[in-house]
């Protein structure tokens, strides 16, 4: 595939976006319901395609959990689309309006971006989630997935195209770029005038590459270096449950816990509990000196290492966890402020005053009190699905749903108003 072919694909997506912007909420919801049902009806084909992807990969493939689709996960994909159907359509909503002394009546309306480009790695769920959110908001989506998930993504797009044809809609509403074409990414990033915004989802390296090379506006969905601070007054049973869930539920996702901070006063009482809870999952602990002193008597040495400087501020994306002891609340906040990626941070405490201070002082997209960071997710936030989790502050922050895929325009009416010469 040459850049010329990619350019034609993007031009088709631009034309498709103009058609999608004219659809009613009812029309969009009908299509999405059909897509959800169609995916479930073809779950065997999807799983077979997913297995073909795995056959091309090494047995120790690091992102296997993100790539793998099962019957239950395909059901979740369909349910995610149905959840988007139930959400209010933001397109055409009047954000605000006013009447001026000059006779102007001014309204600000939500409208689609137009064409949204997504560059992502081994996450086939992104394919369906982005389509559902983009379609509901009248946006065409251009997808540049990873090679690892090529068979799965290709089939998912084909199944969606079948539904679009049934309703006489342009298949370019969801456009898949060939992941093996080395010209595709540069063409997408430089498609100023055809693509309205680029959203990368993946590793720090991918996000940095997109940021450095794109001439199209970029919304960053950055790395998730997530901390949980267990303050001295915390309920230890709660802390053990929350920390374990945040680490082991799905360790390869961006909201998984990377670093546990705990007050020195509770090191000897909390760590034995936590060790018992984490051991069945085989979590490798990178612990500081004070933590190692406690853990060496209750945790296997094969799963216990002394923390290195490079372990602090690291996103593990695996069953590994950094443990750092701190003297007090202020030290914990300072540590998080230094190493946070601005994604999700949590405190476990029995003191409401400290909880409030934590939420005020920690600068992150999602700040939790007595809750696992695993909840930073569009579905859990009631967004139906998510485009990604933005760690920047312009336009969107945190889980991005329907509203975050819109911009606005001003509509001005009057009875022949003119400005004074």
LUMPA-213198 format. One line per field, with one value per residue (C-alpha): residue number from 1; x, y, z. Coordinates in nm, 2 decimals, decimal comma. Each point is the difference from the previous one (the first is absolute). Layout:
<sites>
num (NUM_...);
xx (X_...);
yy (Y_...);
zz (Z_...);
</sites>
This chain:
<sites>
num (1_2_3_4_5_6_7_8_9_10_11_12_13_14_15_16_17_18_19_20_21_22_23_24_25_26_27_28_29_30_31_32_33_34_35_36_37_38_39_40_41_42_43_44_45_46_47_48_49_50_51_52_53_54_55_56_57_58_59_60_61_62_63_64_65_66_67_68_69_70_71_72_73_74_75_76_77_78_79_80_81_82_83_84_85_86_87_88_89_90_91_92_93_94_95_96_97_98_99_100_101_102_103_104_105_106_107_108_109_110_111_112_113_114_115_116_117_118_119_120_121_122_123_124_125_126_127_128_129_130_131_132_133_134_135_136_137_138_139_140_141_142_143_144_145_146_147_148_149_150_151_152_153_154_155_156_157_158_159_160_161_162_163_164_165_166_167_168_169_170_171_172_173_174_175_176_177_178_179_180_181_182_183_184_185_186_187_188_189_190_191_192_193_194_195_196_197_198_199_200_201_202_203_204_205_206_207_208_209_210_211_212_213_214_215_216_217_218_219_220_221_222_223_224_225_226_227_228_229_230_231_232_233_234_235_236_237_238_239_240_241_242_243_244_245_246_247_248_249_250_251_252_253_254_255_256_257_258_259_260_261_262_263_264_265_266_267_268_269_270_271_272_273_274_275_276_277_278_279_280_281_282_283_284_285_286_287_288_289_290_291_292_293_294_295_296_297_298_299_300_301_302_303_304_305_306_307_308_309_310_311_312_313_314_315_316_317_318_319_320_321_322_323_324_325_326_327_328_329_330_331_332_333_334_335_336_337_338_339_340_341_342_343_344_345_346_347_348_349_350_351_352_353_354_355_356_357_358_359_360_361_362_363_364_365_366_367_368_369_370_371_372_373_374_375_376_377_378_379_380_381_382_383_384_385_386_387_388_389_390_391_392_393_394_395_396_397_398_399_400_401_402_403_404_405_406_407_408_409_410_411_412_413_414_415_416_417_418_419_420_421);
xx (0,00_0,14_-0,06_-0,23_-0,23_0,00_-0,09_-0,29_-0,12_0,02_-0,19_-0,27_-0,01_-0,05_-0,29_-0,15_0,02_-0,22_-0,26_0,02_-0,05_-0,35_-0,13_-0,26_0,05_-0,25_0,18_0,34_-0,14_-0,16_0,33_0,19_-0,26_0,04_0,38_-0,01_-0,22_0,21_0,32_-0,15_-0,15_0,35_0,19_0,14_0,15_0,14_0,17_0,14_0,15_0,14_0,16_0,17_0,16_0,13_0,15_0,23_0,12_0,25_-0,15_0,13_-0,16_-0,02_-0,33_-0,19_-0,27_-0,08_-0,01_-0,20_-0,38_-0,23_-0,38_-0,04_0,22_-0,19_-0,32_0,16_0,09_-0,37_-0,13_0,24_-0,16_-0,35_0,10_0,09_-0,34_-0,17_0,21_-0,13_0,11_0,21_-0,02_-0,21_-0,02_-0,01_0,29_-0,10_-0,19_-0,05_-0,17_0,21_-0,12_0,09_-0,28_0,23_-0,12_0,31_0,00_0,30_-0,07_0,18_0,12_0,22_0,37_-0,03_0,27_0,17_0,32_0,10_0,34_0,01_0,17_-0,12_-0,35_-0,28_-0,26_0,11_-0,12_-0,37_0,00_0,14_-0,25_-0,29_0,10_0,10_-0,32_-0,23_0,17_-0,01_0,38_0,17_0,29_0,33_0,17_0,37_0,02_0,30_0,13_-0,05_-0,38_-0,02_-0,22_-0,24_-0,03_-0,05_-0,29_-0,16_0,01_-0,14_-0,29_-0,08_0,02_-0,26_-0,24_0,07_-0,07_-0,33_-0,10_0,14_0,27_0,36_0,24_0,26_-0,18_0,26_0,32_0,28_0,35_0,23_0,23_0,27_0,02_0,28_-0,14_-0,34_0,10_0,19_-0,28_-0,26_0,20_0,06_-0,36_-0,08_-0,33_-0,12_0,04_-0,12_0,16_0,24_-0,03_0,28_-0,06_0,29_0,36_0,19_0,21_-0,30_-0,15_0,33_0,04_-0,35_0,05_0,33_-0,11_-0,36_-0,11_-0,36_-0,11_0,06_-0,18_0,24_-0,10_0,31_0,16_-0,15_0,26_-0,26_0,07_-0,20_0,09_-0,11_-0,01_0,06_-0,37_-0,12_-0,20_0,25_-0,25_-0,13_0,35_0,09_-0,31_0,03_0,38_-0,03_-0,28_0,18_0,30_-0,12_-0,34_0,16_0,36_0,06_-0,24_0,08_-0,20_0,18_0,19_0,38_0,12_-0,13_0,09_-0,06_0,06_0,29_-0,23_-0,20_0,28_0,02_-0,38_-0,10_0,27_-0,06_-0,37_0,09_0,26_-0,26_-0,24_0,25_0,19_-0,26_0,04_0,38_0,05_0,37_0,06_0,27_0,01_0,21_0,21_-0,26_-0,25_0,25_0,08_-0,36_-0,07_0,30_-0,16_-0,34_0,06_0,21_0,34_-0,05_-0,27_0,17_0,26_0,15_-0,14_0,23_-0,02_-0,14_-0,29_-0,15_-0,23_-0,01_-0,32_0,04_-0,29_0,07_-0,02_0,26_-0,04_0,22_-0,03_0,12_-0,04_-0,05_0,02_-0,34_-0,27_0,20_0,29_-0,25_-0,15_0,35_0,10_-0,32_0,04_0,35_-0,07_-0,37_-0,08_-0,33_-0,22_-0,15_0,11_-0,15_0,01_-0,14_-0,07_-0,23_0,03_-0,24_0,22_0,30_-0,21_-0,12_0,35_0,12_-0,27_0,09_0,38_0,04_-0,01_-0,13_-0,29_-0,16_0,06_-0,14_-0,09_-0,02_-0,05_0,20_0,15_-0,14_-0,32_0,16_-0,20_-0,26_-0,25_0,04_-0,05_-0,33_0,14_-0,10_0,34_0,32_0,22_0,28_0,11_0,15_0,28_0,01_-0,21_-0,11_-0,34_-0,02_0,13_-0,05_-0,23_-0,12_-0,36_-0,25_0,03_0,37_-0,04_-0,18_0,10_-0,24_-0,11_-0,17_-0,34_-0,11_-0,34_-0,16_-0,25_0,24_0,25_0,30_0,30_0,04_0,23);
yy (0,00_0,34_0,34_0,07_-0,29_0,11_0,35_-0,13_-0,19_0,32_0,20_-0,27_0,03_0,37_-0,05_-0,26_0,24_0,25_-0,27_-0,12_0,36_0,00_-0,32_0,02_-0,15_-0,28_-0,09_-0,02_-0,21_-0,24_-0,06_-0,04_-0,26_-0,20_0,01_-0,13_-0,29_-0,07_-0,02_-0,25_-0,21_-0,03_-0,06_-0,33_0,17_0,28_-0,25_-0,19_0,32_0,08_-0,34_0,06_0,31_-0,20_-0,27_0,27_0,11_-0,15_-0,19_0,26_0,29_0,28_0,15_-0,33_0,10_0,32_-0,19_-0,30_-0,02_-0,26_-0,05_0,20_0,28_0,02_0,02_0,29_0,17_-0,03_0,11_0,30_0,10_-0,04_0,22_0,27_-0,03_0,08_0,32_0,34_0,12_0,31_0,12_0,30_0,07_0,37_0,07_0,35_0,29_0,37_0,30_0,31_0,36_0,01_-0,25_-0,30_-0,33_-0,21_-0,37_-0,24_-0,35_-0,33_-0,14_-0,29_0,04_-0,15_-0,26_-0,15_-0,20_-0,26_-0,17_-0,29_-0,32_-0,35_0,09_-0,12_0,13_0,35_-0,07_-0,05_0,26_0,27_-0,08_0,01_0,33_0,15_-0,11_0,13_0,34_0,02_-0,05_-0,22_-0,19_-0,10_-0,29_-0,09_-0,30_-0,21_-0,29_-0,24_0,03_0,03_-0,31_0,10_0,36_-0,07_-0,23_0,24_0,27_-0,23_-0,09_0,36_0,08_-0,27_0,18_0,34_-0,14_-0,14_0,36_0,15_0,19_0,06_-0,26_0,27_0,09_-0,24_-0,02_-0,24_0,08_-0,29_-0,04_-0,15_0,30_0,22_0,31_-0,02_0,16_0,30_0,06_0,00_0,22_0,25_0,00_0,36_0,10_-0,36_-0,12_0,22_-0,16_-0,29_-0,20_-0,25_-0,29_-0,20_0,02_0,31_-0,06_0,00_0,31_0,19_-0,09_0,13_0,32_0,07_-0,08_0,10_0,32_-0,09_0,10_-0,28_-0,10_-0,20_-0,31_-0,03_-0,27_-0,09_0,00_-0,06_0,03_-0,10_0,15_-0,19_0,26_-0,10_0,01_-0,22_-0,31_-0,28_-0,25_0,26_0,11_-0,36_-0,06_0,33_-0,03_-0,36_0,08_0,30_-0,21_-0,34_0,05_0,08_0,09_0,09_0,29_0,36_0,03_-0,28_0,08_0,06_0,13_-0,05_0,27_-0,08_0,18_-0,15_-0,03_-0,28_-0,18_-0,29_-0,05_0,06_-0,18_-0,35_0,03_0,13_-0,27_-0,27_0,17_0,06_-0,33_-0,22_0,23_-0,01_0,37_0,10_0,27_0,27_0,12_0,26_-0,09_0,04_-0,22_-0,27_-0,03_-0,10_-0,19_-0,23_-0,20_-0,04_0,02_-0,23_0,14_-0,10_0,26_0,27_0,25_0,31_0,30_0,19_0,37_-0,09_-0,19_0,33_0,16_-0,31_-0,14_-0,37_-0,13_-0,34_-0,18_0,22_0,26_0,26_0,06_0,31_0,10_0,36_0,19_0,18_0,14_0,29_-0,23_-0,22_0,30_0,13_-0,34_-0,03_0,35_-0,09_-0,33_0,02_-0,02_0,18_-0,30_-0,16_0,05_-0,14_0,04_-0,25_0,18_0,02_0,37_0,21_0,31_-0,17_-0,15_0,35_0,14_-0,29_0,07_0,37_-0,04_-0,29_0,12_-0,30_-0,08_-0,23_0,02_-0,27_-0,04_-0,35_-0,13_-0,21_0,19_-0,28_0,20_0,26_-0,13_0,16_-0,28_0,02_0,38_-0,04_0,11_-0,33_-0,04_0,21_0,14_-0,01_0,17_0,34_0,12_0,34_0,30_0,16_-0,10_-0,34_-0,15_-0,35_-0,26_0,14_-0,08_0,15_0,36_-0,01_-0,09_0,33_0,36_0,29_0,26_0,34_0,05_0,36_0,13_0,34_0,20_0,17_0,13_0,19_0,15_0,38_0,13);
zz (0,00_-0,10_0,14_-0,29_0,10_0,36_-0,12_-0,19_0,31_0,21_-0,27_0,01_0,38_-0,03_-0,24_0,23_0,30_-0,19_-0,05_0,36_0,14_-0,16_0,17_0,27_0,34_-0,08_-0,32_0,18_0,28_-0,23_-0,18_0,33_0,13_-0,32_0,02_0,36_-0,10_-0,31_0,20_0,25_-0,29_-0,15_0,33_-0,13_-0,31_0,23_0,24_-0,30_-0,14_0,35_0,02_-0,34_0,15_0,29_-0,23_-0,14_0,34_0,25_0,29_0,25_-0,19_0,26_-0,10_-0,03_0,24_-0,19_-0,33_0,10_-0,08_0,16_-0,03_0,32_-0,13_-0,33_0,20_0,19_-0,33_-0,11_0,34_-0,02_-0,33_0,14_0,29_-0,24_-0,16_0,33_0,05_-0,10_-0,34_0,06_-0,37_-0,04_0,37_0,08_0,24_0,07_-0,17_0,04_-0,16_-0,06_0,00_-0,37_-0,07_-0,04_0,14_0,06_0,06_0,06_-0,13_0,04_-0,33_-0,11_-0,05_-0,35_-0,04_0,30_-0,05_0,26_0,02_0,24_0,08_0,08_0,13_-0,23_0,24_-0,11_-0,35_0,11_0,28_-0,22_-0,28_0,24_0,16_-0,34_-0,18_0,28_-0,02_-0,38_-0,04_-0,25_0,16_-0,16_0,18_-0,01_0,22_0,08_-0,21_0,29_-0,02_-0,38_-0,06_0,28_-0,09_-0,37_0,08_0,24_-0,26_-0,26_0,22_0,07_-0,37_-0,07_0,23_-0,15_-0,35_0,13_0,09_-0,31_0,19_-0,11_0,12_0,03_0,33_0,14_-0,20_0,08_-0,11_-0,07_0,30_-0,22_-0,22_0,12_-0,18_0,18_0,34_-0,15_-0,25_0,28_0,23_-0,28_-0,14_0,09_-0,15_-0,02_0,36_0,27_0,31_0,07_0,32_0,08_0,23_0,11_0,14_0,09_-0,31_-0,23_0,17_-0,02_-0,37_-0,08_0,20_-0,18_-0,36_-0,02_-0,18_0,09_0,35_0,26_0,31_0,21_0,19_0,20_0,21_0,33_0,28_0,27_0,38_0,30_0,34_0,31_0,28_0,36_0,11_-0,29_0,06_-0,08_-0,13_-0,24_-0,10_-0,08_-0,21_-0,19_-0,07_-0,11_-0,24_-0,14_-0,07_-0,12_-0,16_-0,34_0,05_-0,37_-0,01_0,07_0,32_0,17_0,32_-0,05_0,33_0,36_0,25_0,37_0,33_0,19_0,30_-0,17_-0,19_0,25_0,02_-0,36_-0,20_0,14_-0,09_-0,35_-0,05_0,06_-0,24_-0,28_0,01_-0,18_-0,30_0,00_0,02_-0,01_0,26_-0,03_0,36_0,18_0,29_0,27_-0,19_-0,08_0,37_0,06_-0,32_0,01_0,28_-0,17_-0,38_-0,23_-0,07_-0,37_-0,01_0,20_-0,12_0,15_-0,19_-0,24_-0,07_-0,35_0,16_0,13_-0,25_-0,21_-0,17_0,03_-0,21_0,16_0,33_0,16_0,27_0,16_0,37_0,17_0,37_0,09_0,33_-0,03_-0,22_-0,13_-0,10_-0,19_-0,19_-0,09_-0,13_-0,22_-0,12_-0,12_-0,17_-0,11_-0,36_0,07_-0,06_0,32_0,36_0,32_0,38_0,25_0,33_0,29_0,03_-0,22_0,05_-0,16_-0,28_-0,09_0,01_-0,22_-0,27_0,01_-0,02_-0,25_-0,36_-0,19_-0,23_0,25_0,38_0,22_0,37_0,14_-0,35_-0,25_-0,29_-0,22_-0,03_-0,23_-0,30_-0,22_0,05_0,38_-0,02_-0,18_-0,34_-0,17_-0,14_-0,03_-0,26_0,24_0,32_-0,06_0,23_-0,15_0,10_-0,32_-0,14_0,18_0,33_0,13_-0,16_-0,34_-0,10_-0,24_0,10_-0,03_-0,37_-0,07_-0,06_-0,03_-0,24_0,04_-0,18_-0,02_-0,12_-0,01_-0,19_-0,24_0,26_-0,13_0,18_0,02_-0,26);
</sites>
